[in-house]
C-alpha cells in the first residue's frame, strides 16, 4: 500500500462490528470485530484513518446485504495485495451468482487449474474482503467446508441468500 492514509468505516451487524478498510483504489480489507481490526492496524503504524471513500459505501451495502435488501455490491475493490493465482481465484468467486455455490474443484477447473483445488481452498481462506468477494459461496464437495469468520457465519450468509 503506497498511501499514507486509509479510509475506514465500521458497520454494526447481527454478527458484531464489521470494519471496512480501503485506499483510493477501493476496499482492500473487511475485518470482523474491532479487536481483529486493532491487530491488523499494528502493521500500519503512522497511517491515518479517514472516514468515507469506498469503505463507507461498502459498509452501507454490507448492512443492506445482511438484512436481505440487496444481492450484489457496487463498490470498487483493491485486490492488489494478492498473488496472481489468488486474484484469479477471487475474481472467479466474484462470478458466483447470489444464492448459488461452487466447489473448490469447480473453481479450480474454471481457472484452468483442475488439480489445484487445495490451493483454491487456501486462496479462498485468505480472501481479504469476505462478503464482498463471496467466499461463503465456495463449498467442499462433501459439505460446507470452512469459513475464516466461522462456520456459523457462513451458514447464516447462505441462509440470507436462500441456499440453506
Backbone as ProteinMPNN parsed JSONL, in Angstrom:
{"seq_chain_A": "XXXXXXXXXXXXXXXXXXXXXXXXXXXXXXXXXXXXXXXXXXXXXXXXXXXXXXXXXXXXXXXXXXXXXXXXXXXXXXXXXXXXXXXXXXXXXXXXXXXXXXXXXXXXXXXXXXXXXXXXXXXXXXXXXXXXXXXXXXXXXXXXXXXXXXXXXXXXXXXXXXXX", "coords_chain_A": {"N_chain_A": [[0.833, -1.157, 0.0], [0.779, 2.049, -0.997], [-0.046, 4.361, 0.273], [-0.528, 7.081, 2.582], [-2.584, 7.142, 4.167], [-5.587, 5.494, 5.123], [-8.927, 4.791, 4.209], [-11.727, 4.217, 6.3], [-14.47, 2.402, 7.734], [-17.04, 1.527, 10.006], [-19.363, -1.01, 10.461], [-22.14, -1.938, 12.202], [-23.563, -5.049, 12.94], [-25.683, -7.988, 13.028], [-23.751, -9.817, 13.506], [-21.832, -8.607, 14.928], [-19.271, -6.064, 14.992], [-18.269, -4.929, 11.817], [-15.51, -4.065, 10.115], [-14.457, -2.005, 7.561], [-11.886, -1.381, 5.297], [-10.011, 0.725, 3.167], [-8.263, 2.031, 0.258], [-7.431, 4.75, -1.981], [-7.907, 3.332, -4.261], [-9.832, 1.417, -3.732], [-11.803, -0.907, -1.707], [-9.87, -2.874, 0.419], [-9.838, -4.554, 2.571], [-11.92, -6.433, 4.72], [-12.89, -6.733, 7.955], [-13.729, -8.664, 10.743], [-14.857, -7.669, 13.739], [-13.719, -5.406, 16.225], [-11.429, -5.841, 17.729], [-9.9, -7.575, 16.129], [-9.464, -5.77, 14.086], [-7.83, -3.863, 15.398], [-5.554, -5.462, 15.802], [-4.837, -5.887, 13.145], [-4.183, -3.254, 12.345], [-1.801, -2.793, 13.692], [0.27, -3.396, 12.013], [0.399, -1.175, 10.451], [1.409, 1.26, 11.525], [1.426, 4.768, 11.965], [-0.135, 5.318, 9.803], [-2.813, 7.272, 8.78], [-6.286, 7.21, 9.574], [-9.082, 7.821, 7.727], [-12.477, 8.834, 7.419], [-15.037, 7.709, 5.169], [-14.986, 7.434, 1.549], [-14.702, 4.445, -0.463], [-14.94, 2.433, 1.574], [-16.973, 3.48, 3.232], [-19.248, 3.414, 1.567], [-19.239, 0.65, 1.124], [-19.734, -0.352, 3.703], [-22.384, 0.47, 4.111], [-23.62, -0.98, 2.055], [-22.996, -3.623, 2.838], [-24.394, -3.787, 5.242], [-27.028, -3.543, 4.253], [-27.094, -5.835, 2.626], [-26.823, -7.868, 4.595], [-29.255, -7.609, 5.786], [-30.872, -8.659, 3.91], [-31.647, -7.022, 1.821], [-30.288, -6.315, -0.526], [-28.579, -7.943, -3.254], [-26.158, -7.839, -4.542], [-22.983, -6.133, -4.914], [-21.674, -2.848, -5.377], [-19.305, -1.583, -4.969], [-15.883, -0.526, -5.447], [-13.085, -2.691, -5.536], [-9.868, -3.34, -4.136], [-7.709, -5.53, -4.878], [-5.029, -5.902, -5.008], [-3.067, -6.832, -3.272], [-2.951, -9.557, -3.352], [-1.562, -12.64, -4.68], [-0.957, -13.411, -8.182], [-2.278, -15.889, -8.684], [-4.046, -16.074, -6.455], [-5.624, -13.793, -6.929], [-6.826, -14.565, -9.329], [-8.461, -16.628, -8.422], [-10.129, -15.224, -6.581], [-11.372, -13.445, -8.345], [-12.815, -15.25, -9.882], [-14.522, -16.289, -7.934], [-16.06, -14.041, -7.493], [-17.824, -14.223, -9.592], [-19.752, -16.067, -8.913], [-23.145, -16.555, -8.73], [-25.576, -14.887, -6.64], [-27.064, -16.742, -4.056], [-26.226, -19.194, -4.992], [-23.802, -21.878, -5.068], [-20.386, -22.97, -5.456], [-17.975, -25.578, -5.83], [-14.664, -26.082, -4.459], [-13.182, -27.537, -6.295], [-14.62, -27.032, -8.675], [-14.109, -24.314, -8.997], [-11.342, -24.432, -9.337], [-11.179, -25.829, -11.796], [-12.463, -23.955, -13.451], [-10.653, -21.863, -13.55], [-8.695, -22.943, -15.004], [-6.952, -24.727, -13.756], [-7.285, -27.584, -12.907], [-6.382, -29.451, -10.966], [-5.777, -28.03, -8.761], [-7.361, -27.737, -6.478], [-6.929, -27.708, -3.681], [-5.157, -25.569, -3.384], [-6.848, -23.59, -4.294], [-8.678, -23.647, -2.199], [-7.047, -22.642, -0.165], [-6.519, -20.056, -1.16], [-9.11, -19.034, -1.103], [-9.559, -19.088, 1.643], [-7.819, -17.078, 2.389], [-8.987, -14.815, 1.469], [-9.227, -11.386, 1.412], [-11.42, -9.732, 1.587], [-14.004, -10.745, 2.658], [-17.473, -11.472, 2.191], [-17.853, -9.248, 0.363], [-16.234, -10.261, -1.753], [-17.57, -13.127, -2.4], [-16.761, -15.541, -0.695], [-18.064, -17.265, 0.96], [-19.757, -18.65, -0.626], [-18.371, -20.727, -1.671], [-17.884, -24.109, -1.431], [-17.099, -27.312, 0.026], [-16.729, -30.461, -1.695], [-17.981, -32.349, -0.208], [-19.522, -31.161, 1.764], [-20.05, -28.143, 3.721], [-17.527, -26.985, 4.038], [-14.947, -24.75, 5.208], [-14.798, -21.489, 6.864], [-13.328, -18.437, 7.328], [-14.291, -16.397, 9.186], [-15.892, -18.05, 10.701], [-17.904, -21.013, 10.822], [-20.621, -20.857, 11.488], [-21.259, -18.274, 10.779], [-20.901, -18.467, 8.018], [-22.982, -20.266, 7.399], [-25.15, -18.64, 8.105], [-24.932, -16.555, 6.22], [-25.377, -17.987, 3.858], [-27.971, -18.755, 4.382], [-29.28, -16.259, 4.358], [-29.091, -15.794, 1.64], [-30.814, -17.695, 0.741], [-29.932, -20.233, 0.198], [-29.536, -22.262, 2.107]], "CA_chain_A": [[0.0, 0.0, 0.0], [1.595, 3.252, -1.104], [-0.799, 5.516, 0.777], [-0.224, 7.468, 3.95], [-3.848, 7.087, 4.886], [-6.612, 4.545, 4.702], [-10.311, 5.109, 4.539], [-12.304, 3.119, 7.069], [-15.851, 2.557, 8.177], [-17.491, 0.416, 10.847], [-20.766, -1.363, 10.284], [-22.634, -2.847, 13.239], [-24.47, -6.035, 12.364], [-26.032, -9.098, 13.915], [-22.535, -10.587, 13.717], [-20.878, -7.741, 15.592], [-18.712, -4.997, 14.162], [-17.583, -5.249, 10.569], [-14.69, -2.907, 9.788], [-14.082, -1.992, 6.151], [-10.717, -0.526, 5.113], [-9.679, 0.872, 1.76], [-7.366, 3.077, -0.233], [-8.059, 5.488, -3.077], [-8.246, 2.377, -5.321], [-11.018, 0.648, -3.367], [-11.782, -1.675, -0.457], [-8.879, -3.951, 0.403], [-9.948, -5.447, 3.725], [-13.117, -6.49, 5.556], [-12.416, -7.352, 9.193], [-14.814, -8.934, 11.678], [-14.53, -7.37, 15.135], [-12.796, -4.288, 16.43], [-10.152, -6.362, 18.24], [-9.156, -8.018, 14.939], [-9.061, -4.549, 13.396], [-6.672, -3.313, 16.115], [-4.396, -6.322, 15.488], [-4.488, -5.601, 11.754], [-3.579, -1.926, 12.236], [-0.446, -2.8, 14.259], [1.195, -3.435, 10.871], [0.318, 0.074, 9.71], [1.64, 2.41, 12.416], [1.683, 6.008, 11.242], [-1.143, 5.506, 8.761], [-4.016, 7.952, 9.251], [-7.576, 6.648, 9.174], [-10.074, 8.815, 7.352], [-13.817, 8.303, 7.171], [-15.553, 7.952, 3.82], [-14.48, 6.634, 0.452], [-15.365, 3.173, -0.759], [-15.355, 1.724, 2.784], [-18.261, 3.991, 3.708], [-20.265, 2.814, 0.688], [-19.247, -0.8, 1.351], [-20.412, -0.6, 4.981], [-23.825, 0.601, 3.878], [-24.064, -2.111, 1.234], [-22.915, -4.846, 3.655], [-25.538, -3.73, 6.168], [-28.235, -3.842, 3.461], [-26.991, -7.247, 2.238], [-27.091, -8.707, 5.765], [-30.698, -7.503, 6.053], [-31.583, -9.261, 2.79], [-32.203, -5.959, 0.987], [-29.591, -6.289, -1.816], [-27.901, -9.212, -3.513], [-24.842, -7.644, -5.152], [-22.262, -4.97, -4.412], [-21.201, -1.968, -6.449], [-18.08, -0.893, -4.546], [-14.612, -0.901, -6.066], [-12.2, -3.491, -4.691], [-8.43, -3.278, -4.382], [-7.209, -6.88, -4.573], [-3.642, -5.892, -5.465], [-2.147, -7.488, -2.338], [-2.928, -10.999, -3.591], [-0.72, -13.157, -5.757], [-1.763, -13.595, -9.401], [-3.164, -17.047, -8.515], [-5.116, -15.698, -5.534], [-6.525, -12.858, -7.612], [-7.641, -15.315, -10.303], [-9.488, -17.331, -7.64], [-11.08, -14.241, -6.056], [-12.156, -12.945, -9.474], [-13.76, -16.311, -10.244], [-15.523, -16.334, -6.862], [-16.962, -12.909, -7.731], [-18.785, -14.6, -10.632], [-20.771, -16.991, -8.401], [-24.381, -15.79, -8.503], [-26.261, -14.847, -5.348], [-27.904, -17.9, -3.785], [-25.643, -20.411, -5.558], [-22.475, -22.223, -4.561], [-19.465, -23.732, -6.301], [-16.991, -26.302, -5.032], [-13.273, -25.709, -4.684], [-12.804, -28.192, -7.552], [-15.227, -26.311, -9.804], [-13.352, -23.067, -9.16], [-10.042, -24.822, -9.902], [-11.392, -26.107, -13.228], [-12.849, -22.75, -14.196], [-9.471, -21.002, -13.751], [-7.742, -23.689, -15.817], [-6.024, -25.474, -12.9], [-8.21, -28.569, -12.328], [-5.827, -30.195, -9.834], [-5.365, -27.067, -7.733], [-8.484, -27.452, -5.573], [-6.434, -27.353, -2.349], [-4.639, -24.2, -3.49], [-8.041, -22.742, -4.367], [-9.172, -23.568, -0.825], [-6.164, -21.735, 0.583], [-6.772, -18.7, -1.654], [-10.429, -18.643, -0.588], [-9.373, -18.828, 3.075], [-7.059, -15.836, 2.534], [-9.757, -13.723, 0.872], [-9.154, -10.237, 2.318], [-12.671, -8.969, 1.604], [-15.159, -11.635, 2.704], [-18.802, -10.941, 1.878], [-17.763, -8.541, -0.917], [-15.868, -11.397, -2.602], [-18.422, -14.042, -1.633], [-16.125, -16.841, -0.48], [-19.02, -18.139, 1.647], [-20.428, -19.427, -1.674], [-17.495, -21.821, -2.088], [-18.089, -25.214, -0.507], [-16.399, -28.573, -0.213], [-17.55, -31.425, -2.44], [-18.685, -33.222, 0.74], [-20.082, -30.379, 2.865], [-19.92, -26.695, 3.61], [-16.15, -26.507, 4.088], [-14.693, -23.804, 6.293], [-15.006, -20.06, 6.641], [-12.439, -17.809, 8.309], [-15.019, -15.798, 10.316], [-16.61, -19.081, 11.443], [-18.874, -21.773, 10.029], [-21.978, -20.366, 11.756], [-21.402, -17.079, 9.958], [-21.082, -18.947, 6.645], [-24.347, -20.793, 7.316], [-26.093, -17.524, 8.145], [-24.871, -15.875, 4.926], [-26.056, -18.834, 2.873], [-29.413, -18.665, 4.686], [-29.72, -14.969, 3.825], [-29.2, -15.933, 0.194], [-31.812, -18.7, 0.403], [-29.324, -21.51, -0.198], [-29.789, -23.237, 3.18]], "C_chain_A": [[0.89, 1.236, 0.0], [0.853, 4.498, -0.643], [-0.339, 5.825, 2.191], [-1.484, 7.515, 4.781], [-4.702, 5.968, 4.312], [-7.957, 5.183, 4.988], [-10.842, 3.936, 5.35], [-13.734, 3.445, 7.446], [-16.223, 1.322, 8.988], [-18.983, 0.239, 10.657], [-21.145, -2.305, 11.424], [-23.659, -3.768, 12.616], [-24.841, -7.062, 13.416], [-24.809, -9.918, 14.301], [-21.476, -9.788, 14.457], [-20.377, -6.681, 14.631], [-18.019, -5.571, 12.936], [-16.842, -3.979, 10.176], [-14.229, -3.052, 8.345], [-12.969, -0.971, 5.977], [-10.405, -0.464, 3.626], [-8.658, 1.956, 1.508], [-8.131, 3.864, -1.289], [-8.476, 4.554, -4.213], [-9.501, 1.571, -5.012], [-10.825, -0.083, -2.052], [-10.746, -2.784, -0.575], [-8.964, -4.874, 1.612], [-11.311, -5.29, 4.383], [-12.727, -7.323, 6.77], [-13.596, -7.496, 10.153], [-14.333, -8.711, 13.102], [-13.489, -6.282, 15.264], [-11.45, -4.744, 16.974], [-9.285, -6.862, 17.076], [-8.644, -6.809, 14.159], [-7.83, -3.93, 14.073], [-5.419, -4.137, 15.826], [-3.899, -6.053, 14.066], [-3.72, -4.286, 11.641], [-2.189, -1.833, 12.86], [0.586, -2.772, 13.134], [1.268, -2.111, 10.12], [0.445, 1.289, 10.621], [1.964, 3.638, 11.565], [0.706, 6.274, 10.109], [-2.358, 6.185, 9.381], [-5.249, 7.218, 8.755], [-8.548, 7.789, 8.919], [-11.419, 8.127, 7.155], [-14.183, 8.568, 5.719], [-14.997, 6.998, 2.795], [-15.294, 5.371, 0.232], [-15.748, 2.395, 0.499], [-16.705, 2.196, 3.328], [-19.399, 3.399, 2.886], [-20.373, 1.317, 0.948], [-19.969, -1.141, 2.653], [-21.922, -0.534, 4.822], [-24.36, -0.576, 3.073], [-24.024, -3.415, 2.021], [-24.102, -4.901, 4.615], [-26.832, -4.091, 5.437], [-28.248, -5.303, 3.019], [-27.376, -8.158, 3.409], [-28.561, -8.654, 6.183], [-31.535, -8.103, 4.927], [-32.162, -8.25, 1.818], [-31.529, -5.839, -0.382], [-28.904, -7.629, -2.013], [-26.618, -9.068, -4.328], [-24.262, -6.327, -4.653], [-21.728, -4.154, -5.577], [-19.881, -1.282, -6.105], [-16.864, -1.409, -5.309], [-13.783, -1.68, -5.052], [-10.761, -3.259, -5.103], [-7.861, -4.617, -3.932], [-5.726, -7.01, -4.901], [-2.678, -6.609, -4.527], [-2.065, -9.006, -2.564], [-1.946, -11.38, -4.685], [-1.577, -13.267, -7.022], [-2.723, -14.789, -9.286], [-4.336, -16.696, -7.598], [-6.121, -14.777, -6.209], [-7.39, -13.582, -8.634], [-8.756, -16.078, -9.594], [-10.544, -16.34, -7.167], [-11.959, -13.688, -7.173], [-13.172, -13.981, -9.939], [-14.865, -16.421, -9.206], [-16.525, -15.19, -7.029], [-18.055, -13.242, -8.752], [-19.892, -15.525, -10.132], [-22.037, -16.197, -8.102], [-24.907, -15.915, -7.072], [-27.146, -16.087, -5.213], [-27.401, -19.205, -4.371], [-24.281, -20.662, -4.917], [-21.69, -22.95, -5.647], [-18.51, -24.456, -5.375], [-15.592, -25.767, -5.351], [-12.793, -26.296, -6.014], [-13.378, -27.49, -8.769], [-14.503, -24.993, -10.061], [-12.005, -23.382, -9.807], [-10.165, -25.095, -11.403], [-11.658, -24.833, -14.005], [-11.683, -21.775, -14.382], [-8.37, -21.742, -14.51], [-6.701, -24.466, -15.039], [-6.794, -26.585, -12.183], [-7.679, -29.363, -11.137], [-5.516, -29.303, -8.631], [-6.473, -26.777, -6.73], [-8.026, -27.112, -4.159], [-5.876, -25.925, -2.337], [-5.79, -23.206, -3.605], [-8.613, -22.565, -2.967], [-8.344, -22.613, 0.011], [-6.397, -20.281, 0.158], [-8.11, -18.18, -1.139], [-10.304, -18.286, 0.894], [-8.653, -17.502, 3.323], [-7.755, -14.63, 1.908], [-9.767, -12.532, 1.832], [-10.462, -9.456, 2.45], [-13.888, -9.902, 1.6], [-16.463, -10.842, 2.639], [-18.741, -10.239, 0.526], [-17.268, -9.474, -2.02], [-16.48, -12.589, -1.879], [-17.853, -15.455, -1.46], [-17.031, -17.797, 0.301], [-19.786, -19.008, 0.648], [-19.574, -20.564, -2.204], [-17.547, -22.893, -1.014], [-17.221, -26.403, -0.897], [-17.312, -29.499, -1.018], [-18.332, -32.339, -1.503], [-19.244, -32.458, 1.941], [-19.843, -28.9, 2.662], [-18.474, -26.22, 3.512], [-16.0, -25.517, 5.227], [-15.046, -22.384, 5.918], [-14.219, -19.336, 7.718], [-13.18, -17.086, 9.429], [-15.817, -16.809, 11.149], [-17.718, -19.721, 10.625], [-20.311, -21.303, 10.271], [-22.267, -19.105, 10.934], [-21.649, -17.478, 8.498], [-22.505, -19.468, 6.457], [-25.357, -19.654, 7.267], [-26.105, -16.767, 6.817], [-25.58, -16.684, 3.848], [-27.565, -18.877, 3.115], [-29.987, -17.354, 4.169], [-29.98, -15.068, 2.338], [-30.194, -17.015, -0.231], [-31.238, -20.036, -0.028], [-29.59, -22.589, 0.837], [-31.19, -23.077, 3.724]], "O_chain_A": [[1.677, 1.43, 0.926], [1.121, 5.59, -1.143], [0.169, 4.958, 2.903], [-1.456, 7.883, 5.956], [-4.541, 5.563, 3.16], [-8.098, 6.006, 5.892], [-10.455, 2.791, 5.118], [-14.147, 4.604, 7.47], [-15.776, 0.214, 8.694], [-19.757, 1.196, 10.688], [-20.529, -3.358, 11.588], [-24.522, -3.328, 11.856], [-24.368, -7.009, 14.551], [-24.826, -10.631, 15.304], [-20.342, -10.245, 14.599], [-20.981, -6.431, 13.588], [-17.287, -6.558, 13.011], [-17.459, -2.942, 9.933], [-13.683, -4.084, 7.954], [-13.079, 0.163, 6.442], [-10.518, -1.461, 2.912], [-8.248, 2.69, 2.408], [-9.332, 3.669, -1.471], [-9.305, 4.928, -5.043], [-10.166, 1.089, -5.929], [-9.816, 0.095, -1.369], [-10.742, -3.541, -1.546], [-8.245, -5.871, 1.679], [-11.799, -4.177, 4.58], [-12.291, -8.466, 6.64], [-14.366, -6.555, 10.347], [-13.505, -9.465, 13.613], [-12.51, -6.238, 14.519], [-10.431, -4.104, 16.712], [-8.081, -6.604, 17.04], [-7.53, -6.823, 13.637], [-6.892, -3.519, 13.39], [-4.342, -3.576, 15.628], [-2.694, -6.0, 13.817], [-2.722, -4.208, 10.924], [-1.462, -0.879, 12.583], [1.658, -2.187, 13.289], [2.115, -1.946, 9.242], [-0.327, 2.241, 10.501], [2.686, 3.548, 10.572], [0.724, 7.354, 9.518], [-2.875, 5.723, 10.398], [-5.257, 6.672, 7.652], [-8.798, 8.617, 9.794], [-11.475, 6.96, 6.766], [-13.705, 9.525, 5.111], [-14.583, 5.887, 3.124], [-16.431, 5.256, 0.689], [-16.794, 1.746, 0.503], [-17.488, 1.389, 3.83], [-20.397, 2.937, 3.44], [-21.477, 0.772, 0.99], [-20.729, -2.108, 2.705], [-22.648, -1.383, 5.339], [-25.428, -1.108, 3.376], [-24.931, -4.237, 1.887], [-24.733, -5.945, 4.774], [-27.64, -4.863, 5.953], [-29.299, -5.943, 3.035], [-28.152, -9.099, 3.244], [-29.049, -9.559, 6.86], [-32.764, -8.062, 4.977], [-33.077, -8.578, 1.062], [-32.138, -5.313, -1.314], [-28.674, -8.364, -1.053], [-26.047, -10.07, -4.759], [-24.961, -5.513, -4.049], [-21.376, -4.695, -6.625], [-19.392, -0.472, -6.892], [-16.82, -2.558, -5.751], [-13.781, -1.367, -3.862], [-10.469, -3.011, -6.273], [-7.567, -4.813, -2.753], [-5.224, -8.124, -5.055], [-1.575, -6.964, -4.942], [-1.183, -9.66, -2.008], [-1.551, -10.552, -5.505], [-2.805, -13.22, -6.936], [-3.863, -14.705, -9.743], [-5.487, -16.987, -7.922], [-7.33, -14.963, -6.073], [-8.565, -13.251, -8.792], [-9.872, -16.165, -10.106], [-11.738, -16.589, -7.335], [-13.157, -13.483, -6.976], [-14.277, -13.623, -10.348], [-16.026, -16.626, -9.56], [-17.709, -15.356, -6.736], [-19.103, -12.598, -8.763], [-20.871, -15.75, -10.843], [-22.003, -15.261, -7.303], [-24.698, -16.924, -6.399], [-27.882, -16.439, -6.135], [-28.078, -20.227, -4.261], [-23.69, -19.772, -4.305], [-22.251, -23.467, -6.613], [-18.259, -24.003, -4.258], [-15.373, -25.1, -6.362], [-12.083, -25.632, -6.77], [-12.7, -27.365, -9.789], [-14.307, -24.602, -11.212], [-11.575, -22.679, -10.722], [-9.336, -24.635, -12.188], [-11.13, -24.653, -15.103], [-11.724, -20.942, -15.287], [-7.255, -21.24, -14.647], [-5.667, -24.834, -15.595], [-6.942, -26.531, -10.962], [-8.474, -29.901, -10.366], [-5.043, -29.785, -7.601], [-6.524, -25.677, -6.179], [-8.67, -26.302, -3.492], [-6.101, -25.171, -1.391], [-5.711, -22.1, -3.07], [-8.991, -21.457, -2.587], [-8.889, -21.854, 0.812], [-6.464, -19.384, 0.999], [-8.224, -17.008, -0.779], [-10.877, -17.294, 1.346], [-8.86, -16.873, 4.36], [-7.175, -13.547, 1.829], [-10.264, -12.652, 2.952], [-10.591, -8.61, 3.335], [-14.701, -9.868, 0.677], [-16.508, -9.667, 3.003], [-19.5, -10.591, -0.378], [-17.829, -9.477, -3.116], [-15.961, -13.018, -0.848], [-18.383, -16.426, -2.0], [-16.796, -19.005, 0.305], [-20.4, -20.001, 1.04], [-20.005, -21.294, -3.097], [-17.29, -22.628, 0.16], [-16.688, -26.476, -2.004], [-18.532, -29.33, -1.015], [-19.248, -33.034, -1.943], [-19.423, -33.035, 3.014], [-19.48, -28.457, 1.572], [-18.219, -25.152, 2.955], [-16.848, -25.461, 6.117], [-15.523, -22.106, 4.818], [-14.421, -19.594, 8.905], [-12.72, -17.156, 10.569], [-16.36, -16.452, 12.195], [-18.387, -19.055, 9.835], [-21.134, -21.345, 9.356], [-23.384, -18.905, 10.458], [-22.501, -16.898, 7.825], [-23.158, -19.145, 5.465], [-26.307, -19.693, 6.485], [-27.17, -16.379, 6.338], [-26.301, -16.126, 3.021], [-28.346, -19.018, 2.174], [-31.077, -17.344, 3.597], [-30.95, -14.511, 1.825], [-30.398, -17.233, -1.425], [-31.959, -20.883, -0.556], [-29.849, -23.735, 0.468], [-31.588, -23.807, 4.631]]}, "name": "protein", "num_of_chains": 1, "seq": "XXXXXXXXXXXXXXXXXXXXXXXXXXXXXXXXXXXXXXXXXXXXXXXXXXXXXXXXXXXXXXXXXXXXXXXXXXXXXXXXXXXXXXXXXXXXXXXXXXXXXXXXXXXXXXXXXXXXXXXXXXXXXXXXXXXXXXXXXXXXXXXXXXXXXXXXXXXXXXXXXXXX"}
